[in-house]
Amino acid sequence: MKIYTKTGDKGKTALIGGTKVPKSHIRIETYGTIDELNSYIGLVNDYITDEATNTLLKEIQDRLFTIGSSLACDPEKEPKLKIPDLKEEDLTALEKAIDQMDAALPPMKSFLLPGGHIAVSTAHVARCVCRRAERSCVRLQEESLYVEPIVIRYLNRLSDYLFMLSRYTGHLLNAPEIPWKPRT
């Protein structure tokens, strides 16, 4: 099977279910951002050596494929297709990990600047891409284009997880947190 099909050469692509849309469609932009986020999660995972974190990040990548599948599907045709779903347990797993990391960290006393170690900075980049993906999903909703509500909740929680992961990773690496000191 060839990787190129030439079907997109005129700026159109097909959703799962066959519906053709422009490549500039917000649904395409949204699941493209999810794909970008998944790539950054892979990069974060490559920089982290904590085994439990590596396992959870692989699970997160799987869930992002689930989200991408859901977003790439024509919502009117999805009930007839077998698309995997997110579950409440997926959010609970993120919350549990957030709470565990938070318990190991000192309280935050100021806003933090991304940096201190490449693993910390990369986790912050992933967090920013996650927030963009979340905004794109909200935009889909605002334009009356269906997105499962749990997807937005998951992305919101995932961005919180990535923030805590950046702090926790810095803690494990003895990298200093960089407080924001606003100019007065």
C-alpha positions as CSV (number, residue, x, y, z in Angstrom):
1,M,0.0,0.0,0.0
2,K,1.4,3.4,-1.0
3,I,1.4,6.2,1.6
4,Y,0.2,8.8,-1.0
5,T,-3.2,8.5,-2.5
6,K,-3.4,11.9,-4.3
7,T,-7.0,12.2,-3.2
8,G,-6.1,15.3,-1.1
9,D,-4.3,17.1,-3.9
10,K,-7.3,19.4,-4.4
11,G,-7.6,20.4,-0.8
12,K,-10.3,18.0,0.3
13,T,-10.3,15.1,2.6
14,A,-12.8,12.5,3.8
15,L,-14.0,12.0,7.3
16,I,-14.5,8.5,8.6
17,G,-17.8,7.6,7.0
18,G,-16.9,9.1,3.6
19,T,-18.1,12.7,4.0
20,K,-15.8,15.0,2.0
21,V,-14.7,18.3,3.7
22,P,-12.1,21.0,2.9
23,K,-8.7,20.4,4.6
24,S,-9.3,23.8,6.3
25,H,-12.4,22.6,8.0
26,I,-12.4,23.1,11.8
27,R,-12.9,19.4,12.4
28,I,-9.7,18.6,10.4
29,E,-7.9,21.4,12.2
30,T,-9.0,20.0,15.5
31,Y,-8.0,16.4,15.0
32,G,-4.8,17.6,13.4
33,T,-4.0,19.4,16.7
34,I,-4.8,16.2,18.6
35,D,-2.2,14.5,16.4
36,E,0.3,17.2,17.1
37,L,-0.4,16.8,20.8
38,N,0.1,13.1,20.5
39,S,3.5,13.7,18.9
40,Y,4.6,16.0,21.7
41,I,3.4,13.5,24.3
42,G,5.7,11.0,22.6
43,L,8.6,13.5,22.9
44,V,7.8,14.1,26.5
45,N,7.8,10.4,27.1
46,D,11.2,10.1,25.4
47,Y,12.7,12.6,27.9
48,I,11.2,11.1,31.1
49,T,12.7,8.0,32.8
50,D,10.0,7.4,35.4
51,E,8.4,4.1,34.5
52,A,5.0,4.8,36.0
53,T,4.9,8.1,34.0
54,N,6.0,6.4,30.8
55,T,3.2,3.9,31.2
56,L,0.6,6.6,31.7
57,L,1.9,8.6,28.8
58,K,1.5,5.6,26.5
59,E,-2.1,5.3,27.7
60,I,-2.7,9.0,27.1
61,Q,-1.4,8.5,23.5
62,D,-3.9,5.7,23.1
63,R,-6.7,8.0,24.4
64,L,-5.6,10.7,22.0
65,F,-6.0,8.3,19.1
66,T,-9.4,7.6,20.4
67,I,-10.2,11.3,20.5
68,G,-8.8,11.8,17.0
69,S,-10.9,8.9,15.7
70,S,-14.0,10.5,17.3
71,L,-13.2,13.9,15.8
72,A,-12.3,12.5,12.4
73,C,-15.7,10.7,12.1
74,D,-18.8,12.2,10.5
75,P,-21.0,12.6,13.6
76,E,-24.1,11.6,11.6
77,K,-22.5,8.3,10.6
78,E,-20.7,7.5,13.9
79,P,-23.5,5.5,15.5
80,K,-23.1,3.0,12.6
81,L,-19.3,2.8,13.0
82,K,-17.3,1.1,15.7
83,I,-15.3,4.1,17.1
84,P,-13.6,3.6,20.5
85,D,-14.9,5.8,23.3
86,L,-13.3,7.7,26.2
87,K,-14.6,6.6,29.7
88,E,-14.9,8.4,33.0
89,E,-12.0,6.1,34.3
90,D,-9.7,7.9,31.8
91,L,-10.4,11.2,33.6
92,T,-10.0,9.5,37.0
93,A,-6.6,8.1,36.0
94,L,-5.4,11.6,35.2
95,E,-6.8,13.1,38.4
96,K,-5.2,10.3,40.5
97,A,-1.8,11.0,38.8
98,I,-2.2,14.8,39.4
99,D,-2.9,14.2,43.0
100,Q,0.1,11.9,43.5
101,M,2.4,14.4,41.8
102,D,1.0,17.3,43.8
103,A,1.5,15.5,47.1
104,A,5.3,15.2,46.3
105,L,5.7,18.9,45.3
106,P,6.1,22.0,47.4
107,P,3.2,24.5,47.1
108,M,3.4,27.0,44.2
109,K,4.1,30.5,45.4
110,S,4.1,32.2,42.0
111,F,3.5,31.6,38.3
112,L,6.2,29.6,36.8
113,L,8.1,30.2,33.6
114,P,8.6,27.1,31.4
115,G,12.2,25.9,31.5
116,G,14.9,24.5,33.7
117,H,15.3,21.3,31.8
118,I,14.4,20.2,28.3
119,A,12.0,17.6,29.7
120,V,10.2,20.3,31.7
121,S,10.0,22.7,28.7
122,T,8.7,19.9,26.4
123,A,6.0,19.1,28.9
124,H,5.0,22.7,28.9
125,V,4.9,22.8,25.1
126,A,2.6,19.7,25.2
127,R,0.4,21.5,27.7
128,C,0.1,24.5,25.4
129,V,-0.8,22.3,22.4
130,C,-3.4,20.5,24.6
131,R,-5.0,23.8,25.5
132,R,-5.2,24.7,21.8
133,A,-6.8,21.3,21.1
134,E,-9.3,22.0,23.9
135,R,-10.1,25.4,22.4
136,S,-10.6,23.9,19.0
137,C,-13.1,21.4,20.4
138,V,-15.0,24.2,22.2
139,R,-15.1,26.0,18.9
140,L,-16.6,22.9,17.2
141,Q,-19.3,23.0,19.9
142,E,-19.9,26.7,19.4
143,E,-20.4,26.1,15.7
144,S,-22.9,23.4,16.4
145,L,-20.5,20.7,15.2
146,Y,-20.8,17.7,17.5
147,V,-17.9,16.8,19.8
148,E,-18.4,14.5,22.7
149,P,-18.5,16.5,26.0
150,I,-16.1,14.0,27.6
151,V,-13.5,14.9,25.0
152,I,-13.4,18.5,26.2
153,R,-13.3,17.4,29.8
154,Y,-10.5,15.0,29.1
155,L,-8.4,17.6,27.3
156,N,-9.0,20.1,30.2
157,R,-7.8,17.5,32.7
158,L,-4.9,16.4,30.5
159,S,-3.6,20.0,30.3
160,D,-3.7,20.1,34.1
161,Y,-1.8,16.8,34.2
162,L,0.8,18.1,31.8
163,F,1.4,21.2,34.0
164,M,1.8,19.0,37.1
165,L,4.0,16.6,35.1
166,S,6.3,19.5,34.1
167,R,6.7,20.4,37.8
168,Y,7.1,16.8,38.9
169,T,9.7,16.1,36.2
170,G,11.7,19.1,37.3
171,H,11.4,17.9,40.9
172,L,12.7,14.4,39.9
173,L,15.6,16.0,37.9
174,N,16.4,18.5,40.6
175,A,15.8,21.2,38.0
176,P,15.0,24.6,39.5
177,E,11.5,26.0,39.1
178,I,11.7,29.5,37.5
179,P,9.3,31.8,39.2
180,W,7.8,34.6,37.1
181,K,8.9,37.9,38.6
182,P,6.8,40.6,36.9
183,R,8.4,43.9,36.1
184,T,6.9,46.6,38.3
